[in-house]
Amino acid sequence: MSTMLEDRVTQNQPTHGTRLQAETTAARLHIRWPGTRKSLSRDQKLQAAGAFDADSRTLSAAKRLFDTSHPSFRAVSAIKSKASALWKGMTLPYIEPGVRLLRRGDVSEFDDRMIVIQVELSDAVDELDLSFAELVDQARNQLGHLFDPADYPDSVSDLFGITWDFPSVTPPAYLRTVNPQLYEQECQRVKAKFAEAVELAEQTFAEELSQLVGHLAERLSGSVDGKPKVFRDSAIANLNEFFGRFQHLNIGSNDDLNQLVENARQVITGVDPQDLRDRSSLRERVARSLTEVETSLDELMTDRPRRNIIRGPR
């Protein structure tokens, strides 16, 4: 009797994939960005090949249109990186290209922060636009005969953009009425995708933690020229950032992974970077404990190898 009751309770409990689907929404980031390199023309490739007595068909050559290390362009690129980091940092991976899963309770915060980044990009592009004539003049001097004024617009203000949306990853509701059987098939397909997304999230978390603890353990172990290896405070800050993100995004689908994350957190809780530099015994203890976590993570990932997720055409 009790077994039958337990079976019914288990069947009624949502799977981790079902929970993930219920608690998240799809989020997609779109970045519009101009190319900074351009392939040489056929005649230019022939000329380049002739300089080396080479067959032009075996030569691949491109010119850099302008100096991407210019402060104004670097400022724009930094905002692009900021947008990507925010999108990835607030979301879990999904098996469809370009789509990630955002907790529904985080939608407003994500939208607000992306709007701020969008404004920052607009201001930075305006600054780049003011400097663009300088960049073109510089390119004219650097490229010589390869310079082509047709490669450069009068303004770059419309060439950059960051937008985002929340695409549906569930079957359309109308399908339930039009073709109930097909609707059910699509529901099962989506369910399977979210089950795979759970595994993908676990693998991603495990790999990231393994890299973080492995890096810090390596920096804390041994010495160079008789002196302890140098490590940055960010090695610990990155771990603490990971713990916060894991706690917020994790759906508790893997007890072993949860325990290893907790083990790593306990190792560095209350540890001051300067203490690690000053106290060799503390360095050794922390390095040893982190290495144990890394080994356990490697075993966990070996036991559950990365799925070969087949994606459809983009």
C-alpha positions in Angstrom: 0.0 0.0 0.0 2.7 2.4 1.0 4.7 1.6 -2.1 1.8 2.3 -4.4 1.3 5.7 -2.6 4.9 6.5 -3.0 4.8 5.7 -6.7 1.8 8.0 -7.1 3.5 10.8 -5.2 6.7 10.4 -7.3 4.7 10.4 -10.6 3.0 13.6 -9.5 6.2 15.4 -8.6 7.5 17.6 -11.4 10.8 16.6 -13.0 13.7 19.0 -12.9 13.1 19.7 -16.6 9.5 20.6 -15.9 10.5 22.8 -13.1 13.1 24.5 -15.3 10.5 25.2 -18.0 8.0 26.5 -15.4 10.5 28.8 -13.7 12.3 30.3 -16.7 11.7 32.1 -20.0 13.9 32.2 -23.1 16.1 35.2 -23.5 18.0 36.1 -26.7 20.6 38.8 -27.3 21.1 40.4 -30.7 24.3 42.4 -31.4 24.7 44.4 -34.5 28.4 45.0 -35.2 30.3 46.2 -38.3 33.2 44.1 -39.7 36.7 45.5 -39.0 38.4 43.4 -41.7 37.8 43.0 -45.4 39.2 40.4 -47.8 41.6 41.7 -50.5 40.2 42.0 -54.0 41.2 39.5 -56.7 43.8 41.9 -58.2 45.2 42.6 -54.7 45.6 38.9 -54.0 47.3 38.4 -57.3 49.7 41.2 -56.5 50.4 39.8 -53.0 50.9 36.3 -54.3 53.4 37.6 -56.9 55.5 39.1 -54.1 56.0 35.6 -52.7 55.9 33.8 -56.1 52.8 31.9 -54.8 49.6 30.7 -56.4 46.9 33.2 -55.5 44.4 30.4 -55.2 46.2 29.2 -52.1 46.4 32.6 -50.5 43.9 34.0 -48.0 44.5 37.7 -47.2 42.5 40.5 -45.6 43.1 44.1 -44.6 42.3 45.7 -41.2 40.0 48.6 -42.0 41.0 50.7 -39.0 42.8 50.5 -35.7 40.6 48.6 -33.3 42.9 49.4 -30.4 41.9 53.1 -30.6 40.4 54.2 -27.3 37.0 55.1 -28.8 36.6 51.7 -30.5 37.8 49.9 -27.4 35.2 51.7 -25.3 32.4 50.5 -27.7 33.8 47.0 -27.6 33.9 47.0 -23.8 30.1 47.7 -23.7 29.5 44.8 -26.1 31.4 42.5 -23.8 29.4 43.9 -20.8 26.1 43.1 -22.5 27.2 39.5 -23.3 28.5 39.0 -19.8 25.2 40.2 -18.3 23.2 38.0 -20.6 25.3 34.9 -19.8 25.7 35.7 -16.1 21.9 36.0 -15.5 20.9 32.9 -17.5 21.3 29.2 -17.9 22.3 27.6 -21.2 19.7 26.1 -23.5 20.2 23.7 -26.4 19.0 26.0 -29.1 21.7 28.3 -30.6 21.6 31.9 -29.4 19.0 31.2 -26.7 19.5 31.0 -22.9 17.1 30.6 -20.0 16.3 33.5 -17.7 14.5 33.1 -14.4 11.1 34.7 -14.7 11.6 36.7 -11.5 14.7 38.3 -13.1 13.1 39.5 -16.3 12.5 43.1 -15.1 16.0 43.4 -13.7 17.5 42.0 -16.9 15.5 44.4 -19.0 16.4 47.4 -16.9 20.1 46.6 -16.9 20.1 46.0 -20.6 18.4 49.3 -21.3 21.2 51.1 -19.3 23.8 49.2 -21.4 21.9 50.2 -24.6 22.2 53.9 -23.6 25.9 53.5 -22.7 26.5 52.0 -26.2 24.7 54.9 -27.9 26.9 57.4 -26.0 30.1 55.4 -26.8 29.2 55.2 -30.5 28.6 58.9 -30.6 32.2 59.4 -29.3 33.5 56.9 -31.9 31.7 58.8 -34.6 33.5 61.9 -33.6 36.8 60.1 -33.9 36.0 58.1 -37.1 37.5 60.7 -39.5 40.8 60.4 -37.6 40.6 56.6 -37.8 40.0 56.8 -41.6 43.0 59.1 -42.1 45.1 56.8 -40.1 44.0 53.8 -42.2 44.8 55.8 -45.4 48.4 56.2 -44.2 48.7 52.6 -43.0 47.1 50.8 -45.9 48.7 52.7 -48.7 47.4 51.3 -52.1 45.1 49.0 -50.2 43.1 51.9 -48.9 39.6 52.3 -50.5 37.4 55.2 -49.4 34.4 53.1 -50.4 35.1 50.8 -47.4 34.2 53.6 -45.0 30.8 55.1 -44.3 30.3 58.8 -43.5 29.0 57.8 -40.1 29.1 54.7 -37.9 26.1 55.7 -35.7 23.8 53.1 -37.4 26.3 50.3 -37.5 26.2 49.3 -33.9 23.2 48.0 -31.8 22.2 45.8 -28.9 18.7 44.4 -28.6 17.1 41.5 -26.9 13.9 39.6 -26.9 12.1 36.7 -25.2 11.2 34.1 -27.8 8.7 31.4 -27.2 10.2 27.9 -26.9 6.8 26.2 -26.3 4.3 24.9 -28.9 1.8 27.6 -30.1 -1.5 27.4 -28.2 -3.6 27.3 -31.4 -2.0 24.0 -32.2 -3.9 22.3 -29.4 -7.2 23.0 -31.3 -5.9 22.6 -34.8 -4.1 19.3 -34.3 -4.1 17.9 -30.7 -1.9 15.0 -31.6 0.8 17.2 -33.1 0.5 19.6 -30.2 1.2 16.7 -27.8 4.2 15.6 -29.9 5.6 19.1 -29.7 5.0 19.3 -26.0 7.0 16.1 -25.6 9.7 17.4 -27.8 10.0 20.6 -25.7 9.9 18.5 -22.5 12.9 16.5 -23.8 14.7 19.7 -24.6 14.4 21.1 -21.1 15.5 17.7 -19.7 18.7 18.1 -21.8 19.0 21.7 -20.7 19.1 20.6 -17.1 22.0 18.3 -17.9 23.7 21.0 -19.9 23.4 23.4 -17.0 24.9 20.9 -14.6 27.8 20.3 -17.0 28.4 24.0 -17.5 28.5 24.6 -13.7 30.8 21.7 -13.1 33.2 22.7 -15.8 33.3 26.3 -14.7 33.9 25.4 -11.0 36.6 22.9 -12.0 38.4 25.6 -14.0 38.1 28.1 -11.1 39.3 25.8 -8.3 42.0 24.3 -10.5 43.4 27.7 -11.4 43.5 28.8 -7.8 44.9 25.5 -6.5 47.7 25.7 -9.1 48.6 29.3 -8.1 48.7 28.3 -4.5 50.8 25.2 -5.0 54.6 25.1 -5.3 56.9 28.0 -6.0 58.8 29.8 -8.7 62.5 30.5 -8.1 62.0 29.7 -4.4 59.1 32.1 -4.0 55.3 31.4 -3.8 53.5 31.7 -7.1 51.7 35.0 -7.7 47.9 35.0 -7.7 45.4 37.8 -8.1 42.6 38.6 -5.6 40.2 38.1 -8.5 40.9 34.3 -8.3 39.0 34.3 -5.1 36.5 37.0 -6.1 35.6 34.9 -9.2 34.9 31.9 -7.0 32.6 33.9 -4.7 30.8 35.3 -7.7 30.3 31.8 -9.0 28.8 30.6 -5.7 26.3 33.5 -5.7 25.3 32.8 -9.3 25.1 29.0 -8.7 22.9 29.6 -5.6 20.5 31.8 -7.6 20.3 29.8 -10.9 20.7 26.2 -9.7 17.5 24.1 -9.6 19.0 21.5 -7.3 19.0 18.7 -9.9 22.3 17.1 -9.0 23.1 16.4 -5.3 26.7 15.5 -6.0 27.4 18.8 -7.7 25.6 20.7 -5.0 27.8 19.1 -2.4 31.0 19.8 -4.3 30.0 23.5 -4.8 29.4 23.7 -1.0 32.7 22.0 -0.3 34.5 24.6 -2.4 32.6 27.4 -0.8 33.6 26.2 2.7 37.2 26.0 1.7 37.5 29.7 0.9 34.9 31.2 3.2 36.5 33.7 5.4 39.9 33.4 3.6 41.6 36.7 3.0 43.9 36.8 -0.1 46.6 38.5 1.8 46.5 35.8 4.5 47.1 33.2 1.7 50.2 35.2 0.7 51.5 35.5 4.2 50.8 32.1 5.6 52.3 29.1 3.9 50.4 26.6 6.0 47.1 28.2 4.9 48.2 28.2 1.3 49.0 24.5 1.4 45.7 23.6 3.2 43.5 25.6 0.8 45.4 24.2 -2.2 45.0 20.7 -1.0 41.3 21.0 -0.4 40.7 22.7 -3.7 42.6 20.0 -5.5 40.3 17.4 -3.9 37.3 19.3 -5.1 38.7 19.5 -8.6 39.4 15.7 -8.6 35.9 15.0 -7.5 34.5 17.3 -10.2 36.6 15.5 -12.9 35.2 12.2 -11.7 31.7 13.6 -11.8 32.1 14.8 -15.3 33.6 11.5 -16.4 30.7 9.6 -14.9 28.3 11.9 -16.8 30.0 12.8 -20.1 28.9 15.8 -22.0 25.9 15.0 -24.2 26.4 15.4 -27.9 23.5 17.7 -28.5 22.5 17.8 -32.1 21.4 21.3 -33.1 19.3 22.1 -36.1 20.4 24.7 -38.7 20.8 28.2 -37.3 
